[in-house]
Amino acid sequence: MIFIAAVLALVACSRAPEQKPVKPTSKPDPDTVTISAETQARFGFAVARPQRITPVRLIEATAAIAPDPARVAHIAPLAKGRLERVHVQVGDSVNQGTPLFEYDNIELGEAIGDYRSELAELRKDRAHLEHAQRTLERGRLLLEKEAVAAKEVHIREAEYRAAEATVENRNARIARIQEKLVRFGMTTQQIEDLASRQEGGLPPETSHTMVRAPIAGVVIEREGAPGEVVGSEKQLLALADLSNVWTLVDIYEKDLGQVRRGTPAEINVEAYPGETFRGTISYISDLLDPDTRTAKARVEIPNPQRKLKLGMFATVRLRARVADGAATVTAIPLAAIQQIDGQPSVFVKLDAVRFARRRVKLGPASGDLVEIAEGLKGDEQLVTTGSFTLKSEFLKEQLAQGQGQ
C-alpha cells in the first residue's frame, strides 16, 4: 500500500500544469478611425449636425449643347466680288481682328476710281476758285478807280461764290467716298496714299478687301471657295463665342408651375463624367407643343474653359419648386461627404478621438447642403472640416490592416 501511494504521488508530480485557454483578442472595427485631439486641433476639425429641409425635386431631360444666337456673328462680303482666299477652317479659334478671308471687291475698285476722279476734279475746281478770287480782287481795285462799273464787280462776286460752292460740293462728295472706302476696310493712310498717287495706275491688290473677325470665337460654318463670285447676300462664315452656351429643354405641362426664370440647372455630359456644369433658365416659351404637351425652356450655361462643345448630348436636371407644406428631408453639408471606394461616406464623431465611417445614399443637392436618403441614424455629429484628413487616415489604416493579415 505504501508502494502504491508513492507511485501515485510520483505520477501526480510529473504531470504538466494545466494551461487555461487564452481568449482571442477582439479585432478593431474596420470602419472606425482614431485621431488624436492634437491632430484635430492642428487641422481645425469642425462638426455639424443633420438638418431638416424642404426636399428638392429634379426635372430631368436630355438636350444638346448649342451656341447662344446672340453670340454668333454671321459674316458676309461687304459687296460683290471674287473670293481670293479664305484663311480659316471650321473649328478654328480666332481672336478679334484675325484675318478671315480676302476678296477682289468690285465696288471698292469703282469707289477708288471715283475717288481719284473726284480728286482730279477738285484740283480743277480749286484752280477755278483761285482764278475767280483774283478776278474779283482786280475788279474791286478797278471799281475804286472807277475803271469798271459796279455791275461788273457784282458779276465777278457771283462767279467767285459759285466757284466756292463748287469746291465745297466737291469736298462733300470726296468725304462720302472716303467713308465708303473706310467701310470697305481701307485705313486713313491707304486713302492718303491714293491721293498722293494720282499719276499712274494702282496695283491690282488695291481693290482687295480683307475681312477680319468682329469677335473672338470659333468658326462653326464656312462656305465658298477661292475664285467664286460672292456678294453681300451670301454668308461665308459664322463665328460663335462659346464662353457662354445654351440648351433647350422640354418641360411637361404638369411641371411648368414648378420652374421659372432663374431656376438653377445641373448639366452633365459623358465627356466629363465627374463634373457638373451649372446654369439657369433664362426663358420659358409661352407656347405648348400640341403633340408632346411640352414647352421649351432655355438654359444658359457659362463655359469659360470651353469644355462644352456644340452638339454634345447633355443630361439637364432642373431644380423644381416644391409646394409649401411638403414633408422635410434630412440634409447635411456637402463638406462632410467623402468618396471612399466609389461610395459616398461621412464620418460620425463617436467620442473625443474616435470616428466611424458611415456609407450614405445621396439625394439632390441644394446650395451647400445635400439630401441624405439613407445611412444616418439620427442627430449625429458629422465631421465637415477635417473629413478629408479622416479619409486619408482611414485608408492608411485599412492598408495597414490588409498587410498585417
Backbone hydrogen bonds, N-H to C=O, Kabsch-Sander energy under -0.5 kcal/mol:
donor,donor_aa,acceptor,acceptor_aa,energy
5,A,1,M,-2.3
6,A,2,I,-1.8
7,V,3,F,-2.2
8,L,4,I,-2.3
9,A,5,A,-1.9
10,L,6,A,-2.2
11,V,7,V,-2.4
12,A,8,L,-2.1
13,C,9,A,-1.8
14,S,10,L,-1.6
15,R,11,V,-0.9
15,R,12,A,-0.5
32,T,29,D,-1.7
33,V,355,F,-2.9
35,I,353,V,-2.8
40,Q,36,S,-2.2
41,A,37,A,-2.2
42,R,38,E,-2.3
43,F,39,T,-2.1
44,G,40,Q,-0.5
44,G,41,A,-0.7
45,F,40,Q,-2.4
46,A,385,T,-2.1
48,A,382,L,-2.5
51,Q,331,A,-3.3
53,I,51,Q,-0.6
53,I,329,V,-2.6
57,R,55,P,-0.5
57,R,320,A,-1.0
59,I,318,L,-2.5
60,E,58,L,-0.6
61,A,316,V,-2.4
63,A,314,A,-2.5
65,I,312,M,-2.6
66,A,246,W,-2.7
68,D,244,N,-0.7
71,R,68,D,-2.8
72,V,69,P,-1.3
73,A,239,L,-3.1
74,H,72,V,-0.6
75,I,73,A,-0.6
75,I,237,L,-3.1
81,G,230,V,-2.5
82,R,104,D,-1.6
83,L,81,G,-0.5
83,L,228,E,-3.0
84,E,102,E,-2.3
85,R,102,E,-1.8
87,H,100,L,-3.3
88,V,100,L,-0.6
91,G,219,V,-3.2
92,D,89,Q,-2.0
94,V,217,G,-2.9
97,G,213,A,-2.8
98,T,95,N,-2.1
100,L,211,V,-3.0
101,F,211,V,-1.3
102,E,85,R,-2.8
103,Y,209,T,-2.0
104,D,82,R,-3.1
105,N,103,Y,-0.9
105,N,207,S,-2.0
106,I,80,K,-1.7
106,I,104,D,-0.8
107,E,80,K,-0.8
109,G,105,N,-2.3
110,E,106,I,-2.1
111,A,107,E,-2.5
112,I,108,L,-2.7
113,G,109,G,-2.1
114,D,110,E,-2.6
115,Y,111,A,-2.5
116,R,112,I,-2.5
117,S,113,G,-2.2
118,E,114,D,-2.7
119,L,115,Y,-2.1
120,A,116,R,-1.8
121,E,117,S,-2.3
122,L,118,E,-2.3
123,R,119,L,-1.7
124,K,120,A,-1.5
125,D,121,E,-2.7
126,R,122,L,-2.7
127,A,123,R,-2.1
128,H,124,K,-2.6
129,L,125,D,-2.4
130,E,126,R,-2.7
131,H,127,A,-2.2
132,A,128,H,-2.5
133,Q,129,L,-2.4
134,R,130,E,-2.3
135,T,131,H,-2.4
136,L,132,A,-2.3
137,E,133,Q,-2.4
138,R,134,R,-2.5
139,G,135,T,-2.2
140,R,136,L,-2.2
141,L,137,E,-1.8
142,L,138,R,-2.2
143,L,139,G,-2.4
144,E,140,R,-1.8
145,K,141,L,-1.2
146,E,143,L,-1.3
147,A,142,L,-3.5
148,V,142,L,-0.6
152,E,149,A,-0.6
153,V,149,A,-1.2
154,H,150,A,-2.1
155,I,151,K,-1.9
156,R,152,E,-2.1
157,E,153,V,-2.3
158,A,154,H,-2.1
159,E,155,I,-2.3
160,Y,156,R,-2.1
161,R,157,E,-2.5
162,A,158,A,-2.4
163,A,159,E,-2.2
164,E,160,Y,-2.3
165,A,161,R,-2.4
166,T,162,A,-2.1
167,V,163,A,-1.9
168,E,164,E,-2.1
169,N,165,A,-2.6
170,R,166,T,-2.2
171,N,167,V,-2.5
172,A,168,E,-2.0
173,R,169,N,-2.0
174,I,170,R,-2.3
175,A,171,N,-2.4
176,R,172,A,-2.0
177,I,173,R,-1.9
178,Q,174,I,-2.5
179,E,175,A,-2.2
180,K,176,R,-1.7
181,L,177,I,-2.4
182,V,178,Q,-2.3
183,R,179,E,-2.2
184,F,180,K,-1.5
185,G,182,V,-1.8
186,M,181,L,-2.3
191,I,187,T,-2.1
192,E,188,T,-2.4
193,D,189,Q,-2.1
194,L,190,Q,-1.7
195,A,191,I,-1.5
196,S,192,E,-1.8
197,R,193,D,-1.1
206,T,203,P,-1.9
207,S,204,P,-1.3
208,H,205,E,-1.7
209,T,103,Y,-2.9
211,V,101,F,-2.9
211,V,209,T,-0.6
212,R,210,M,-0.5
213,A,98,T,-2.4
217,G,94,V,-2.0
218,V,240,A,-2.4
219,V,92,D,-2.6
220,I,218,V,-0.6
220,I,238,A,-2.7
221,E,238,A,-1.2
223,E,236,L,-2.9
227,G,83,L,-3.8
228,E,225,A,-2.1
230,V,81,G,-2.8
230,V,228,E,-0.5
234,K,231,G,-1.6
235,Q,233,E,-0.5
236,L,75,I,-2.5
237,L,75,I,-2.0
238,A,221,E,-1.6
239,L,73,A,-2.6
240,A,218,V,-2.5
241,D,71,R,-2.6
242,L,240,A,-0.9
244,N,241,D,-0.6
245,V,301,I,-2.4
246,W,66,A,-2.5
247,T,299,V,-1.6
249,V,297,A,-2.9
251,I,249,V,-0.6
251,I,295,A,-3.0
252,Y,250,D,-0.5
253,E,293,R,-1.9
255,D,252,Y,-1.7
256,L,252,Y,-0.7
256,L,253,E,-1.0
258,Q,255,D,-1.9
259,V,256,L,-1.1
262,G,281,I,-3.2
263,T,260,R,-2.1
265,A,279,G,-2.4
266,E,317,R,-2.7
267,I,277,F,-3.4
268,N,315,T,-2.1
270,E,313,F,-0.5
272,Y,269,V,-1.0
275,E,272,Y,-1.8
277,F,267,I,-3.0
279,G,265,A,-2.1
280,T,300,E,-1.7
281,I,263,T,-1.9
282,S,298,R,-2.7
283,Y,298,R,-1.1
285,S,296,K,-3.2
289,D,294,T,-3.1
293,R,289,D,-2.5
295,A,251,I,-2.4
297,A,249,V,-2.6
298,R,283,Y,-2.8
299,V,247,T,-2.9
299,V,297,A,-0.5
300,E,280,T,-2.6
300,E,298,R,-0.5
301,I,245,V,-3.5
303,N,243,S,-3.1
306,R,303,N,-1.5
311,G,65,I,-3.0
312,M,309,K,-1.8
314,A,63,A,-3.4
315,T,268,N,-2.8
316,V,61,A,-3.3
316,V,314,A,-0.6
317,R,266,E,-2.9
318,L,59,I,-2.9
318,L,316,V,-0.5
319,R,264,P,-2.1
320,A,57,R,-3.2
320,A,318,L,-1.1
321,R,258,Q,-2.6
326,A,323,A,-1.3
329,V,53,I,-2.9
331,A,51,Q,-2.7
332,I,370,V,-2.1
334,L,368,D,-2.8
336,A,333,P,-1.6
337,I,334,L,-1.6
338,Q,345,S,-2.5
340,I,338,Q,-0.6
340,I,343,Q,-2.7
343,Q,340,I,-1.7
345,S,338,Q,-2.7
346,V,358,R,-2.4
348,V,346,V,-0.5
348,V,356,A,-3.2
349,K,381,Q,-2.4
350,L,348,V,-0.6
350,L,354,R,-2.5
351,D,354,R,-1.4
355,F,33,V,-2.6
356,A,348,V,-2.7
357,R,31,D,-3.3
358,R,346,V,-3.0
360,V,344,P,-2.3
361,K,374,E,-2.7
362,L,360,V,-0.6
363,G,371,E,-3.2
366,S,369,L,-3.5
369,L,366,S,-1.8
370,V,332,I,-2.3
371,E,364,P,-2.5
372,I,330,T,-2.7
373,A,361,K,-3.0
373,A,371,E,-0.6
374,E,361,K,-1.0
380,E,378,G,-2.1
382,L,48,A,-3.1
382,L,380,E,-0.6
383,V,347,F,-2.4
384,T,46,A,-2.9
387,S,384,T,-1.8
390,L,386,G,-2.0
391,K,387,S,-2.1
392,S,388,F,-2.4
393,E,389,T,-2.3
394,F,390,L,-2.8
395,L,391,K,-2.5
396,K,392,S,-1.9
397,E,393,E,-2.4
398,Q,394,F,-2.2
399,L,395,L,-2.1
400,A,396,K,-2.2
401,Q,397,E,-2.6
402,G,398,Q,-2.1
403,Q,399,L,-2.0
404,G,400,A,-1.6
405,Q,401,Q,-0.6
405,Q,402,G,-0.6
